[in-house]
């Protein structure tokens, strides 16, 4: 009986030692991230590229035509305002014409000063008067 218990002990020790060898084989050391991975982490997330989707050519052509038409209307309106202003000055007497021209100069200079001051204070306000 003593002999049998010794065999059992030997078998138990052998199984136990094999189990330890298997457990040790599965352990591994964790190394730091490779250089390539570290540099990517420091850079932060990648910026997504904005993709422009083109529509049908007929729509693009219609948009360009509409923009050209809008530009033409704006230019025509500016010309109308200038001609109307000149006409309103021409129909006045010479003293009033002089005073009106001086008022226009004063208004333009005050507008430029206001624009300059607001542009200095903030960029957004400066864009407002462009």
C-alpha positions in Angstrom: 0.0 0.0 0.0 2.8 2.3 0.8 4.2 1.6 -2.6 0.9 2.5 -4.3 0.6 5.8 -2.4 4.1 6.7 -3.6 3.1 6.0 -7.2 0.1 8.2 -6.7 2.3 11.0 -5.3 4.7 10.7 -8.2 1.9 10.9 -10.7 0.4 13.9 -8.9 3.8 15.7 -8.9 4.3 14.9 -12.6 0.8 16.2 -13.6 1.3 19.3 -11.4 4.7 20.1 -13.0 3.3 19.7 -16.5 0.5 22.0 -15.6 3.0 24.6 -14.4 5.1 24.3 -17.6 1.9 24.8 -19.7 0.9 27.8 -17.6 4.4 29.4 -17.9 4.4 28.8 -21.7 1.3 31.0 -22.1 2.6 34.0 -20.2 4.2 36.7 -22.3 5.7 40.1 -21.6 3.9 43.1 -22.9 6.2 45.5 -24.7 5.4 49.1 -25.5 3.6 50.1 -28.6 5.8 50.1 -31.7 7.2 53.5 -32.9 4.8 53.7 -35.7 1.8 53.2 -33.4 3.1 55.8 -30.9 3.4 58.5 -33.5 -0.1 57.9 -34.8 -1.5 58.2 -31.2 0.2 61.6 -30.7 -1.1 63.0 -34.0 -4.8 62.4 -32.9 -7.7 61.4 -35.1 -7.3 61.6 -38.9 -9.2 64.4 -40.6 -11.9 63.2 -42.9 -11.8 64.4 -46.4 -14.7 66.4 -47.7 -16.0 64.9 -50.9 -17.7 67.2 -53.4 -20.6 65.5 -55.1 -21.3 66.9 -58.5 -24.9 67.0 -59.7 -26.2 66.8 -63.2 -24.6 69.2 -65.7 -28.0 70.8 -66.4 -28.3 71.8 -62.8 -24.8 73.2 -62.6 -25.4 75.2 -65.8 -28.7 76.6 -64.4 -26.9 77.6 -61.2 -24.2 79.4 -63.1 -26.8 81.2 -65.3 -28.8 82.2 -62.2 -25.6 83.6 -60.5 -24.7 85.6 -63.6 -28.2 87.0 -63.8 -28.0 88.0 -60.1 -24.7 89.8 -60.7 -26.2 91.6 -63.6 -29.2 92.7 -61.6 -27.0 94.0 -58.8 -24.8 95.9 -61.2 -27.9 97.4 -62.9 -29.3 98.5 -59.5 -26.0 100.1 -58.5 -25.9 102.0 -61.8 -29.6 103.1 -61.3 -28.8 104.4 -57.8 -25.8 106.4 -59.0 -27.7 107.9 -61.9 -30.6 108.7 -59.7 -28.3 110.4 -57.2 -26.6 112.4 -59.9 -30.0 113.5 -61.2 -31.2 114.5 -57.8 -28.1 116.7 -57.3 -28.3 118.2 -60.8 -31.9 119.5 -60.3 -30.9 121.5 -57.2 -29.5 125.1 -57.0 -25.7 125.5 -56.9 -25.6 126.2 -53.1 -27.7 123.1 -52.4 -25.6 121.0 -54.8 -22.4 122.0 -52.9 -24.0 121.1 -49.6 -25.3 117.7 -50.8 -21.8 116.8 -52.2 -20.3 117.7 -48.9 -22.8 115.6 -47.0 -22.0 112.6 -49.3 -18.3 113.0 -48.5 -18.9 113.2 -44.8 -21.1 110.1 -44.9 -18.5 108.2 -46.8 -15.7 109.2 -44.4 -17.7 108.3 -41.3 -18.6 104.9 -42.9 -14.9 104.2 -43.5 -14.0 105.2 -39.9 -16.8 103.0 -38.5 -15.6 100.1 -40.7 -12.0 100.6 -39.6 -12.9 100.7 -35.9 -15.1 97.6 -36.0 -12.4 95.7 -38.0 -9.9 96.5 -35.3 -12.1 95.3 -32.5 -13.2 92.0 -33.9 -12.7 90.1 -37.1 -16.4 89.1 -37.3 -17.6 92.7 -37.0 -15.0 93.7 -39.7 -16.5 91.1 -42.0 -20.0 92.6 -41.3 -19.1 95.8 -43.1 -17.3 94.3 -46.1 
